[in-house]
Structures are given as C-alpha cells and as structure tokens.
Amino acid sequence: MQLIEPGEIVHVIERRIFQGDVRRHFVGAVQASTDRALRVRGYLFVYDSSASQFQRKPELRVRLIPLDNRVILNVLPRGVEVEAVAYMRDTEGNLSLTDGAEFELDISEFSARE
C-alpha cells in the first residue's frame, strides 16, 4: 500500500529557504505517485505581500512534487472540490484553507493572539 493514492486531494506547502523567497502553495488531485514523488493536477497559490493574501493562479497545472523535506504535505478529505479551494482570514487574523462548504484547514504559522 502506498501512503498517497491516485485521486486523493493534497495541499502542498513549499518550504522557504531564505526570508525573501516567494511563498508557494499548491492544491490538487494526485494523478500518480511513487515513493519519491507525486504527480498532482491542480492550482498554484502565490503569496502577494502587497495584499497580504494568497492569490490563485488561474491556469490548471500538473506538477511533480518531490517527497522530501522541502515540502509539507496535507492530505485533504476526498470530497473537497479543488476548483473551490481558497484562502480566508478569520476575524482574529488566522489563515485557513477552505472550499466554502464543510472543509476548513487552519494553516496559520502563528496564532494572531500571540
């Protein structure tokens, strides 16, 4: 059994190496997987520092995601609609990933209350 199966929905956070590196996230459906990488079809989100929010790039992409220490991988529930996924901030400033329905994942690095 593989840990990630085709059809599963994943949220990928690329770790930044340097302070000024672009913050990139990717959300998509796994098309294929090996023990070293995933082939994922979905959308790229890039952090726009001037707007203080993640912006989704409009084009659907296929990316090869290496399974190494450069990425953080969240497996999302199968019912999540990739096309509906967006980022939102709550009234306390915490950042969440949501599909606007039942799914919500808090991805704040720090609590706004700290």
C-alpha positions in Angstrom: 0.0 0.0 0.0 1.2 3.5 -0.9 0.7 6.3 1.6 -0.8 8.6 -1.1 -3.2 7.1 -3.7 -4.3 8.5 -7.0 -7.5 10.6 -6.5 -6.5 11.9 -3.1 -6.5 15.7 -2.7 -3.3 17.3 -1.4 -2.3 20.7 -0.1 1.4 21.3 -0.6 3.4 24.0 1.1 6.9 24.6 -0.3 9.3 25.5 2.5 11.2 28.7 2.0 14.9 28.6 2.2 15.5 32.3 2.5 13.4 35.1 4.2 12.6 36.7 0.8 11.6 33.5 -1.0 8.2 33.5 -2.7 5.6 31.7 -0.6 4.0 29.0 -2.9 1.3 26.5 -2.1 -0.4 24.0 -4.4 -3.7 22.2 -4.1 -4.7 19.4 -6.4 -5.6 15.8 -7.0 -2.9 13.1 -7.2 -2.7 11.5 -10.6 0.2 9.1 -9.8 2.7 8.5 -7.0 5.9 6.7 -6.3 7.8 6.5 -3.1 9.8 9.6 -4.2 7.3 12.0 -5.9 3.7 12.8 -6.7 2.2 13.9 -10.0 -0.6 16.4 -9.0 -3.1 18.3 -11.1 -4.4 21.5 -9.5 -3.8 25.1 -8.8 -0.8 27.2 -7.7 -1.3 29.8 -4.9 1.4 32.5 -4.5 1.5 34.9 -1.6 1.0 38.6 -2.6 2.8 40.5 0.1 1.3 43.9 -1.0 -2.3 42.5 -0.5 -1.2 40.2 2.4 -3.0 37.2 0.9 -2.5 34.1 -1.3 -3.6 34.6 -4.9 -4.6 31.6 -7.0 -3.1 31.4 -10.5 -6.0 30.9 -12.9 -4.5 28.1 -15.0 -4.8 24.4 -14.1 -1.3 22.9 -13.8 0.3 19.5 -13.5 3.2 19.5 -11.1 5.7 16.9 -9.9 6.1 17.2 -6.2 9.2 15.6 -4.6 8.6 13.8 -1.4 11.4 15.3 0.6 12.0 17.8 3.4 11.3 20.8 1.1 7.6 20.3 1.2 4.9 20.0 3.8 2.1 17.8 2.6 -1.5 17.8 3.9 -3.9 15.2 2.7 -7.4 16.7 2.4 -10.8 14.9 2.5 -11.8 13.3 -0.8 -14.9 15.4 -1.1 -13.0 18.7 -1.3 -13.6 20.4 -4.7 -10.2 21.6 -5.9 -11.7 24.3 -8.0 -13.5 25.8 -5.0 -10.5 25.9 -2.6 -9.4 29.4 -1.5 -7.7 31.1 1.5 -9.5 33.2 4.0 -8.7 35.0 7.2 -10.9 34.9 10.2 -11.7 37.9 12.5 -8.6 37.1 14.6 -6.3 37.1 11.6 -5.8 33.3 11.4 -5.3 31.9 7.8 -7.4 29.0 6.7 -7.8 26.9 3.5 -11.5 26.3 2.7 -13.7 25.0 -0.1 -16.5 27.3 1.1 -18.6 24.2 2.2 -17.6 21.8 5.0 -13.9 21.8 4.7 -11.6 24.2 6.5 -7.9 23.8 7.4 -6.2 26.3 9.7 -2.7 26.9 8.3 -1.6 29.9 10.4 2.0 29.7 11.3 1.4 31.7 14.4 -1.8 32.5 16.3 -2.9 36.1 15.9 -3.2 36.2 19.7 0.5 35.5 20.4 
